[in-house]
Amino acid sequence: MAIDKELLDQLLAGRDPQDLFAKDGLIDELKKALSERMLIAELDDHLESEADAGAQNRRNGSSKKTMLTGTSKVTLDIPRDRLGTFDPKLITKYQRRFPDFDTKIISMYARGMTVREIRGHLEELYGIDVSPDLISTVTDAVLETVTEWQGRPLDACYPLVFFDAIRVKIRDEGFVRNKAVYIALGILPDGTKEILGIWIEQTEGAKFWLRVMNELKNRGVADILIAVVDGLKGFPDAINAVFPETVVQTCIVHLIRNSMGFASWKDRKAIAGSLRSVYRAENAEAGLAALETFEEGPWGQKYPAIAQSWHRHWEQVIPFFAFSAPIRRIIYTTSAIEALNSKLRRAVRTRGHFPGDEAAMKLLYLVLNHAAAEWKRPPREWTEAKTQFAIIFGERFMV
C-alpha cells in the first residue's frame, strides 16, 4: 500500500538525507517503532483471548531486548504480561536476529566469503560485532534444508543431464584429503535448468556413479535422453545399467581440455583450431577422417597422446554427430555446468580446505542455489533443439 505523503514529510523533516540509512538513522528508528507497535498489538490480542477464556491477565511493563538487523543493533521494548503466557510470534522467546540479518549472512557466505570476512564486513559497514559462532550457527541452519533438497522428488524425463565432478580438500579422520564433489545438472523439456543433486565421495569412480543413478531413479527420474559425461572409465556402463536407453555422450569440452594438457602453452591455440574440424564434422565418418588427418599431421606427430585420447573415447563421441547443430551446440558448450564449476572453484579457493563433509556440503549448496537463482531463460537454441528432440526420441520426449 502507498504511504501517505504528509506522513513521509513529517518523518523526513529536518533530517540529513545522508543519515537516513546510516546506523541509528530513520530506517532503524522505523524498524524499532514498527516492531514495538506490532508486539503491542500481539499482546492486546493475547489478552483478549485470555479474557474470553476467563483468565485474569494484564500488562506487566516491558523488558529490553537487543536484536541484530541487517544494518545495526536495535534495542526493543518487549511487552510482558502478568501471567507470563505471552509468547510473541514476531520475535520469539530466544530470537536475537531479524530474518533479514540471517539472509544477509547466508548471501555473503554463498558468494564465497569466509566467516572471518563476513565478520569484518559487518563490522566495517554497520559497526556490528558478530561472533564467529553466531555466523556458523546461521549457516549451519542450512544443513536441514540441504537434506530436504537432496531427497526431493524429481521430474520423470530430462532430455539432457550433465554429470561432472570437481576436487575439494576436506579434513577427514585427521587428514586433509582430496575428495570428489559430484554434480548433476538437468535440462527440463522446457529448457530450464535444475541442479538434481550434489554428492561428496572419496574418489570419482563408476561404482559411486551407479549409486547416484539409482538414487535419481528412486527420486522419480524415469528417463534421461542424453547424458553428457567427462570420459571416466566405466561411467557409461553405470548410466546404462539404470537407464538402458540413455545416449551417453562424452563431453567435447573435457576432451579438448585433456588434449590441451598434452601440449605446450604456445601450441594450444593452433591445436584447438585443428581439432575443430573433428567435432564440427558433418557426420561420424567425416569426424573420424578429420581425426586421422590430425593424427598424421604435424600436431598429431608432435603430440601423439592427443589423438590416442580421442580414439579411446570415440565410441562415446559418435552419438554427437547424429544430432543437429542446435543440439550439438548445447552439448558442446556445456556452459551451464562450466559456469557452476567456476563458481564452486572460486568459493572453494578462498577456504583452502573444509573441516568436514558437512561444512563443504553447506557451502556448495549455497553457492549452487545462489547460481540457480540467476538463471533466467532457456538457451537460445532450445526452441529448435526441442523440435529435434521430439523427432529423434518420439514418445520418450515428454513435454
C-alpha positions as CSV (number, residue, x, y, z in Angstrom):
1,M,0.0,0.0,0.0
2,A,1.1,3.6,-0.6
3,I,2.4,5.6,2.4
4,D,0.8,9.0,3.0
5,K,3.0,11.8,1.7
6,E,2.3,14.0,4.6
7,L,3.5,11.3,7.0
8,L,6.6,10.9,4.9
9,D,7.2,14.7,5.1
10,Q,6.9,14.6,8.9
11,L,9.4,11.7,9.1
12,L,11.9,13.4,6.8
13,A,11.6,16.9,8.2
14,G,14.9,18.3,9.5
15,R,16.8,15.1,8.7
16,D,20.1,14.9,6.8
17,P,19.5,12.6,3.8
18,Q,22.9,11.0,4.4
19,D,21.7,9.7,7.8
20,L,18.5,8.0,6.6
21,F,20.1,4.6,6.1
22,A,23.1,5.1,8.5
23,K,23.4,3.3,11.8
24,D,20.6,4.5,14.2
25,G,19.1,6.5,11.4
26,L,15.5,6.8,10.3
27,I,15.3,3.2,8.9
28,D,16.5,1.8,12.3
29,E,14.0,4.0,14.1
30,L,11.2,2.8,11.9
31,K,12.2,-0.8,12.5
32,K,12.1,-0.3,16.2
33,A,8.9,1.7,16.2
34,L,7.0,-0.7,13.9
35,S,8.3,-3.8,15.7
36,E,7.2,-2.5,19.1
37,R,3.8,-1.5,17.7
38,M,3.3,-5.0,16.3
39,L,4.4,-6.6,19.6
40,I,1.9,-4.4,21.5
41,A,-0.8,-5.5,19.0
42,E,0.1,-9.1,19.6
43,L,-0.2,-8.7,23.3
44,D,-3.6,-6.9,23.0
45,D,-4.9,-9.9,21.0
46,H,-3.4,-12.3,23.5
47,L,-5.0,-10.6,26.5
48,E,-8.4,-10.5,24.7
49,S,-8.2,-14.3,24.1
50,E,-7.2,-14.9,27.7
51,A,-10.1,-12.7,29.0
52,D,-12.5,-14.7,26.7
53,A,-11.2,-17.9,28.3
54,G,-11.8,-16.5,31.8
55,A,-8.2,-15.8,32.7
56,Q,-7.3,-12.7,34.8
57,N,-4.3,-11.5,32.9
58,R,-3.0,-7.9,32.2
59,R,0.1,-6.0,31.1
60,N,3.2,-6.1,33.2
61,G,5.6,-3.5,31.7
62,S,8.3,-4.5,29.3
63,S,11.8,-5.9,29.1
64,K,14.6,-4.7,26.8
65,K,16.0,-7.0,24.1
66,T,18.8,-6.2,21.6
67,M,18.1,-7.5,18.1
68,L,20.6,-7.7,15.2
69,T,19.3,-6.4,11.9
70,G,20.9,-6.3,8.5
71,T,22.4,-2.9,9.3
72,S,22.7,-2.4,13.0
73,K,21.7,-3.4,16.5
74,V,18.2,-2.3,17.7
75,T,17.1,-2.3,21.3
76,L,13.4,-3.1,21.6
77,D,10.9,-2.9,24.5
78,I,9.3,-6.3,24.6
79,P,5.9,-6.1,26.3
80,R,5.1,-8.6,29.1
81,D,2.0,-9.9,30.7
82,R,1.4,-10.7,34.4
83,L,0.9,-14.5,34.0
84,G,3.9,-14.9,31.6
85,T,1.8,-16.7,29.0
86,F,2.5,-14.2,26.2
87,D,4.9,-15.7,23.6
88,P,5.1,-13.2,20.6
89,K,5.3,-14.6,17.1
90,L,7.1,-11.6,15.5
91,I,10.1,-12.0,17.8
92,T,10.1,-15.4,19.6
93,K,11.5,-16.0,23.0
94,Y,15.1,-16.8,22.1
95,Q,15.3,-14.9,18.8
96,R,18.1,-12.4,18.7
97,R,18.2,-11.6,14.9
98,F,15.7,-10.3,12.4
99,P,15.3,-12.6,9.4
100,D,17.0,-10.1,7.1
101,F,20.2,-10.4,9.1
102,D,20.3,-14.2,8.6
103,T,19.6,-13.7,4.9
104,K,22.4,-11.2,4.6
105,I,24.9,-13.6,6.2
106,I,23.8,-16.6,4.1
107,S,24.1,-14.4,0.9
108,M,27.6,-13.4,1.8
109,Y,28.6,-17.0,2.6
110,A,27.1,-18.2,-0.7
111,R,29.3,-15.7,-2.5
112,G,32.4,-17.5,-1.1
113,M,33.2,-15.1,1.8
114,T,34.7,-16.8,4.8
115,V,33.4,-16.4,8.4
116,R,36.3,-14.0,9.1
117,E,35.5,-11.9,6.0
118,I,31.8,-11.8,6.9
119,R,32.6,-10.7,10.4
120,G,34.9,-8.0,9.2
121,H,32.4,-6.8,6.5
122,L,29.6,-6.4,9.1
123,E,32.0,-4.6,11.5
124,E,33.3,-2.2,8.8
125,L,29.9,-1.3,7.1
126,Y,27.5,-1.5,10.0
127,G,29.5,-1.4,13.2
128,I,28.1,-4.7,14.3
129,D,30.5,-7.0,16.2
130,V,29.3,-10.6,15.4
131,S,31.0,-13.7,16.8
132,P,32.2,-16.4,14.5
133,D,30.0,-18.9,16.4
134,L,26.9,-16.8,15.5
135,I,27.8,-16.8,11.8
136,S,28.4,-20.5,11.9
137,T,25.0,-21.0,13.7
138,V,23.2,-19.1,11.0
139,T,24.9,-21.0,8.1
140,D,24.5,-24.4,9.9
141,A,20.8,-23.9,9.8
142,V,21.0,-24.5,6.1
143,L,22.0,-28.2,6.6
144,E,18.4,-29.2,7.3
145,T,17.3,-27.5,4.1
146,V,20.2,-29.3,2.2
147,T,18.9,-32.7,3.4
148,E,15.4,-32.0,2.3
149,W,16.6,-30.6,-1.1
150,Q,18.8,-33.6,-1.7
151,G,15.9,-36.0,-1.3
152,R,13.2,-34.0,-3.1
153,P,11.2,-35.7,-5.9
154,L,12.4,-35.1,-9.5
155,D,10.7,-34.9,-12.9
156,A,10.2,-38.1,-14.9
157,C,12.1,-37.1,-18.0
158,Y,15.2,-35.0,-18.5
159,P,16.3,-34.5,-22.2
160,L,19.8,-33.6,-21.1
161,V,21.8,-34.2,-17.9
162,F,25.4,-33.1,-17.4
163,F,27.4,-35.1,-14.9
164,D,30.7,-33.8,-13.6
165,A,33.0,-33.8,-10.6
166,I,35.4,-31.3,-9.1
167,R,38.1,-31.9,-6.4
168,V,37.8,-30.3,-3.0
169,K,40.1,-30.5,0.0
170,I,38.2,-31.8,3.1
171,R,39.6,-32.9,6.5
172,D,38.7,-36.5,7.2
173,E,40.0,-38.6,10.2
174,G,42.7,-36.1,10.9
175,F,44.0,-35.8,7.3
176,V,43.2,-33.3,4.6
177,R,42.0,-35.4,1.6
178,N,41.2,-34.5,-2.0
179,K,37.6,-35.6,-2.3
180,A,35.3,-35.6,-5.3
181,V,32.2,-33.5,-5.4
182,Y,29.7,-34.9,-7.9
183,I,27.2,-32.6,-9.6
184,A,24.2,-33.5,-11.8
185,L,22.7,-30.6,-13.8
186,G,19.5,-31.5,-15.7
187,I,17.8,-29.7,-18.5
188,L,14.0,-30.0,-18.4
189,P,11.8,-30.3,-21.6
190,D,11.0,-26.6,-21.5
191,G,14.7,-25.8,-21.5
192,T,15.0,-24.6,-17.9
193,K,17.9,-25.9,-15.8
194,E,17.8,-27.8,-12.5
195,I,20.5,-29.0,-10.2
196,L,19.5,-32.6,-9.4
197,G,21.9,-33.1,-6.6
198,I,25.4,-32.9,-5.2
199,W,27.4,-35.7,-3.6
200,I,30.7,-36.0,-1.9
201,E,32.8,-39.1,-2.1
202,Q,36.5,-40.1,-1.6
203,T,37.2,-40.6,-5.3
204,E,35.4,-40.2,-8.6
205,G,34.5,-43.7,-9.7
206,A,31.9,-45.6,-11.8
207,K,30.8,-47.5,-8.8
208,F,29.7,-44.4,-7.0
209,W,28.1,-43.0,-10.1
210,L,26.0,-46.2,-10.2
211,R,24.7,-45.4,-6.7
212,V,23.9,-41.8,-7.9
213,M,21.9,-43.2,-10.9
214,N,19.9,-45.5,-8.6
215,E,19.2,-42.6,-6.3
216,L,17.9,-40.4,-9.2
217,K,15.7,-43.3,-10.3
218,N,14.3,-43.7,-6.8
219,R,13.5,-39.9,-6.7
220,G,11.3,-40.2,-9.7
221,V,13.6,-40.0,-12.8
222,A,12.2,-42.5,-15.3
223,D,14.3,-41.5,-18.4
224,I,17.3,-39.5,-19.4
225,L,17.6,-39.0,-23.1
226,I,21.2,-37.8,-23.3
227,A,23.8,-38.0,-20.5
228,V,26.9,-35.8,-21.0
229,V,29.9,-37.2,-19.1
230,D,33.6,-36.4,-18.6
231,G,35.1,-39.6,-20.0
232,L,35.5,-41.5,-16.8
233,K,36.1,-45.2,-17.5
234,G,33.1,-47.3,-16.7
235,F,30.8,-44.3,-16.4
236,P,28.7,-45.1,-19.5
237,D,28.1,-48.6,-18.1
238,A,27.0,-47.2,-14.8
239,I,24.4,-45.0,-16.5
240,N,23.1,-47.6,-18.9
241,A,22.8,-50.1,-16.1
242,V,20.0,-48.0,-14.6
243,F,18.8,-46.1,-17.8
244,P,19.4,-48.6,-20.6
245,E,18.1,-46.3,-23.4
246,T,20.1,-43.2,-22.5
247,V,22.6,-42.0,-25.1
248,V,25.9,-41.4,-23.3
249,Q,27.9,-38.6,-24.8
250,T,31.5,-37.7,-23.8
251,C,31.8,-34.0,-23.1
252,I,33.7,-32.4,-26.0
253,V,34.9,-29.7,-23.8
254,H,36.6,-32.2,-21.5
255,L,38.2,-33.9,-24.5
256,I,39.6,-30.6,-25.7
257,R,40.8,-29.7,-22.2
258,N,42.5,-33.0,-21.9
259,S,44.1,-32.5,-25.3
260,M,45.5,-29.2,-24.2
261,G,47.1,-30.8,-21.2
262,F,49.5,-32.7,-23.5
263,A,50.6,-29.6,-25.4
264,S,52.8,-26.7,-24.6
265,W,51.2,-23.4,-23.9
266,K,52.3,-21.7,-27.1
267,D,50.9,-24.5,-29.3
268,R,47.5,-24.8,-27.7
269,K,45.6,-22.2,-29.8
270,A,46.8,-23.8,-33.1
271,I,45.9,-27.3,-31.8
272,A,42.4,-26.2,-30.7
273,G,41.9,-24.8,-34.2
274,S,42.9,-28.1,-35.8
275,L,40.7,-30.2,-33.6
276,R,37.7,-28.0,-34.6
277,S,37.5,-29.9,-37.8
278,V,36.9,-33.1,-35.9
279,Y,34.0,-32.2,-33.7
280,R,32.4,-29.9,-36.3
281,A,32.4,-32.6,-39.0
282,E,29.2,-33.3,-40.8
283,N,29.0,-36.9,-39.5
284,A,30.9,-39.6,-37.6
285,E,32.8,-40.8,-40.7
286,A,33.9,-37.3,-41.6
287,G,34.9,-36.7,-38.0
288,L,37.0,-39.9,-37.8
289,A,38.7,-38.9,-41.1
290,A,39.4,-35.5,-39.7
291,L,40.9,-37.1,-36.6
292,E,43.1,-39.3,-38.7
293,T,44.2,-36.3,-40.7
294,F,45.1,-34.5,-37.4
295,E,46.9,-37.6,-36.2
296,E,49.1,-37.8,-39.3
297,G,49.7,-34.0,-39.4
298,P,52.4,-32.0,-37.6
299,W,50.5,-31.6,-34.3
300,G,49.5,-35.3,-34.2
301,Q,53.1,-36.3,-34.8
302,K,54.4,-33.8,-32.1
303,Y,51.7,-34.8,-29.6
304,P,50.6,-38.3,-30.3
305,A,48.8,-38.7,-27.0
306,I,46.1,-36.2,-28.2
307,A,44.8,-38.4,-31.0
308,Q,45.1,-41.5,-28.8
309,S,42.9,-39.8,-26.2
310,W,40.2,-39.1,-28.8
311,H,40.4,-42.6,-30.2
312,R,39.9,-44.1,-26.7
313,H,36.6,-42.2,-26.2
314,W,35.4,-42.3,-29.8
315,E,32.5,-44.7,-29.1
316,Q,31.1,-42.0,-26.8
317,V,31.9,-39.2,-29.2
318,I,30.0,-40.8,-32.2
319,P,26.4,-40.0,-30.8
320,F,27.3,-36.3,-31.0
321,F,27.4,-36.5,-34.8
322,A,23.8,-37.8,-35.1
323,F,22.3,-34.6,-33.7
324,S,21.5,-31.3,-35.4
325,A,23.5,-28.2,-35.0
326,P,21.3,-26.7,-32.2
327,I,21.6,-29.9,-30.0
328,R,25.4,-30.1,-30.8
329,R,25.9,-26.5,-29.6
330,I,24.1,-27.2,-26.3
331,I,26.1,-30.4,-25.7
332,Y,29.4,-28.9,-26.9
333,T,29.4,-25.7,-25.0
334,T,28.2,-27.1,-21.6
335,S,28.4,-23.5,-20.4
336,A,25.9,-24.2,-17.6
337,I,28.0,-26.9,-15.9
338,E,31.2,-25.0,-16.6
339,A,29.8,-21.8,-15.1
340,L,28.7,-23.8,-12.0
341,N,32.1,-25.3,-11.6
342,S,33.8,-21.9,-12.0
343,K,31.7,-20.5,-9.1
344,L,32.3,-23.5,-6.9
345,R,36.1,-23.4,-7.5
346,R,36.2,-19.7,-6.7
347,A,34.3,-20.3,-3.4
348,V,36.5,-23.3,-2.5
349,R,39.7,-21.5,-3.3
350,T,39.1,-18.8,-0.6
351,R,38.9,-21.5,2.1
352,G,41.8,-23.8,1.3
353,H,40.1,-26.8,2.9
354,F,37.0,-27.7,4.8
355,P,36.8,-29.1,8.4
356,G,34.4,-31.9,7.2
357,D,31.9,-33.1,4.7
358,E,29.0,-31.1,6.2
359,A,30.9,-27.8,6.0
360,A,31.7,-28.5,2.4
361,M,28.2,-29.5,1.5
362,K,26.8,-26.4,3.2
363,L,28.9,-24.0,1.1
364,L,28.5,-25.9,-2.1
365,Y,24.7,-26.0,-1.7
366,L,24.5,-22.2,-1.1
367,V,26.8,-21.4,-4.0
368,L,24.8,-23.6,-6.4
369,N,21.5,-22.3,-5.0
370,H,22.7,-18.7,-5.5
371,A,23.8,-19.5,-9.1
372,A,20.5,-21.1,-9.9
373,A,18.6,-18.0,-8.8
374,E,20.4,-16.1,-11.6
375,W,19.1,-18.4,-14.3
376,K,16.6,-16.5,-16.4
377,R,15.6,-18.3,-19.6
378,P,16.5,-21.4,-21.7
379,P,19.4,-21.3,-24.2
380,R,18.7,-19.6,-27.5
381,E,19.0,-22.9,-29.3
382,W,16.4,-24.7,-27.2
383,T,13.3,-23.9,-29.3
384,E,14.9,-25.6,-32.3
385,A,16.5,-28.3,-30.2
386,K,13.2,-29.2,-28.6
387,T,11.7,-29.9,-32.1
388,Q,14.7,-32.1,-32.9
389,F,14.3,-34.0,-29.6
390,A,10.7,-34.7,-30.3
391,I,11.6,-36.1,-33.7
392,I,14.6,-38.2,-32.6
393,F,13.2,-39.6,-29.3
394,G,9.5,-39.6,-30.1
395,E,7.3,-40.5,-27.2
396,R,10.2,-40.6,-24.8
397,F,10.5,-36.8,-25.0
398,M,7.7,-35.8,-22.6
399,V,6.9,-32.1,-22.7
